[in-house]
Amino acid sequence: MIDPKTGLPPRFLRTPDAARFLGISLRTLEKHRTYGTGPTYRKIGGRVVYALEDLQAWTAVAARKSTTDKDAGRVYPARPLTPAERGAR
């Protein structure tokens, strides 16, 4: 995916594009940002942007090969974390 204006691949995605990349709704990504459960983001000039590497790293946390994988991490839902969930992070 090359930017036709610059000829360079995008380094940062705005929220709508990041949500599309992750396959989740824009609102869900905004909620993740609010609750601190989502991918790392940056604010540049008042705009929220996501690095592709950060989006991929966030999803990689929950990568697993089997439903019985005990070592797999967890991507938490877009809501405030319970005290037990906060301690598990």
Secondary structure, 3 states (H helix, E strand, C coil): CCCCCCCCCCCEEEHHHHHHHHCCCHHHHHHHHHHCCCCCCEEECCEEEEEHHHHHHHHHCCCCCCCCCCCCCCCCCCCCCCHHHHHHC
